[in-house]
Amino acid sequence: QVQLVESGGGLVQAGGSLRLSCAASGRTFSSYAMGWFRQAPGKEREFVAAISWSSSTTYYAGSVKGRFTISRDNAKNTVYVQMDSLKPEDTAVYYCAASASPASTIARRYDYWGQGTQVTVSS
């Protein structure tokens, strides 16, 4: 079992930055690929970014590529997403997730999910 707790969400103006963190506890964090997903009101949950257990592989959604950066610190059991040049359309609840499979853009391949943190970008 892996428990995931997100933090770092909040209200920011367009063009601003936020860094989300996801702290993991339970089984060996370093053996899991990690991902970030988001869900805006009335929309489906969508992929944002993913990182392999070794950080050697990362994936990004086209809508965030060049603006968001995913990273992890296995010594701290934490995964991050640095979000720069935020836009109002980035407003959503952001979830981190852990996968025992290789890093993926597909939500159903993730085994554990956090409760989410709200990010609101004002125009």
C-alpha positions as CSV (number, residue, x, y, z in Angstrom):
1,Q,0.0,0.0,0.0
2,V,1.2,3.5,-0.9
3,Q,-0.3,6.7,0.6
4,L,0.1,9.9,-1.4
5,V,-0.5,13.4,-0.1
6,E,-0.4,16.4,-2.4
7,S,0.4,19.9,-1.3
8,G,1.3,23.3,-2.8
9,G,-1.9,24.2,-4.6
10,G,-3.5,27.6,-4.3
11,L,-4.6,30.7,-6.2
12,V,-2.1,32.4,-8.6
13,Q,-2.4,34.9,-11.3
14,A,-1.9,34.0,-15.0
15,G,1.7,33.9,-15.8
16,G,2.7,32.9,-12.3
17,S,4.2,29.8,-10.9
18,L,3.4,27.1,-8.4
19,R,5.3,23.9,-7.3
20,L,3.2,21.0,-6.3
21,S,4.6,18.3,-4.1
22,C,3.4,14.7,-3.5
23,A,4.7,12.9,-0.4
24,A,4.6,9.2,-0.4
25,S,4.6,6.7,2.4
26,G,4.3,3.0,2.6
27,R,6.1,0.6,0.2
28,T,9.3,1.5,-1.5
29,F,8.7,4.8,-3.3
30,S,11.7,4.5,-5.6
31,S,10.2,1.4,-7.2
32,Y,7.1,3.3,-8.5
33,A,6.7,5.4,-11.6
34,M,4.8,8.6,-10.6
35,G,2.4,10.7,-12.5
36,W,0.4,13.9,-12.2
37,F,-3.1,14.2,-13.5
38,R,-5.7,17.0,-13.3
39,Q,-9.5,17.4,-13.4
40,A,-11.3,20.6,-14.1
41,P,-15.0,21.1,-13.3
42,G,-17.2,19.2,-15.7
43,K,-14.2,17.6,-17.5
44,E,-12.6,14.2,-17.5
45,R,-9.4,13.6,-15.6
46,E,-6.4,14.2,-17.9
47,F,-2.8,13.3,-17.9
48,V,-0.3,16.1,-17.0
49,A,3.2,14.5,-16.5
50,A,4.9,11.3,-15.6
51,I,8.3,10.2,-14.5
52,S,10.0,6.8,-14.3
53,W,11.4,5.5,-11.0
54,S,14.9,6.5,-12.0
55,S,13.9,9.9,-13.4
56,S,15.4,8.8,-16.7
57,T,12.1,9.0,-18.6
58,T,9.5,11.8,-18.4
59,Y,6.3,12.4,-20.3
60,Y,4.3,15.6,-20.6
61,A,0.9,16.4,-22.0
62,G,1.2,18.7,-25.0
63,S,-0.7,21.4,-23.2
64,V,1.9,21.7,-20.5
65,K,5.1,20.8,-22.3
66,G,7.7,23.6,-21.9
67,R,5.8,25.1,-19.0
68,F,5.7,22.2,-16.4
69,T,8.6,20.1,-15.1
70,I,8.2,16.9,-13.2
71,S,10.9,15.7,-10.9
72,R,11.4,13.4,-8.0
73,D,13.6,12.9,-4.9
74,N,13.6,9.3,-4.0
75,A,15.5,10.0,-0.8
76,K,12.6,12.2,0.3
77,N,9.9,10.0,-1.1
78,T,8.5,13.0,-3.0
79,V,7.6,13.9,-6.5
80,Y,7.2,17.4,-7.7
81,V,5.7,19.3,-10.6
82,Q,7.0,22.8,-11.2
83,M,4.3,24.8,-13.0
84,D,5.4,28.0,-14.8
85,S,3.6,30.4,-17.1
86,L,0.3,29.3,-15.7
87,K,-2.8,29.9,-17.6
88,P,-6.5,30.1,-16.5
89,E,-7.1,26.8,-18.4
90,D,-4.6,25.1,-16.0
91,T,-7.2,25.5,-13.2
92,A,-8.1,22.1,-11.9
93,V,-7.7,19.7,-9.0
94,Y,-4.3,18.1,-9.4
95,Y,-3.7,14.5,-8.4
96,C,-0.5,12.5,-8.1
97,A,-0.5,8.8,-8.7
98,A,1.9,5.9,-8.3
99,S,2.3,3.0,-10.7
100,A,4.1,-0.3,-10.3
101,S,4.3,-0.5,-14.1
102,P,6.5,1.7,-16.3
103,A,5.7,5.4,-16.4
104,S,2.6,6.0,-18.5
105,T,0.2,8.6,-19.6
106,I,-2.8,6.3,-19.0
107,A,-4.7,6.8,-15.7
108,R,-5.8,3.2,-15.3
109,R,-2.2,2.0,-15.2
110,Y,-1.8,3.8,-11.8
111,D,-2.4,1.9,-8.7
112,Y,-2.5,4.5,-6.0
113,W,-3.9,8.0,-6.0
114,G,-3.7,11.0,-3.7
115,Q,-6.7,13.2,-2.7
116,G,-5.8,16.1,-4.9
117,T,-4.9,19.7,-4.4
118,Q,-6.7,22.6,-6.0
119,V,-4.9,25.0,-8.4
120,T,-6.7,28.1,-9.5
121,V,-5.3,30.5,-12.0
122,S,-6.9,33.9,-12.3
123,S,-6.9,35.9,-15.5
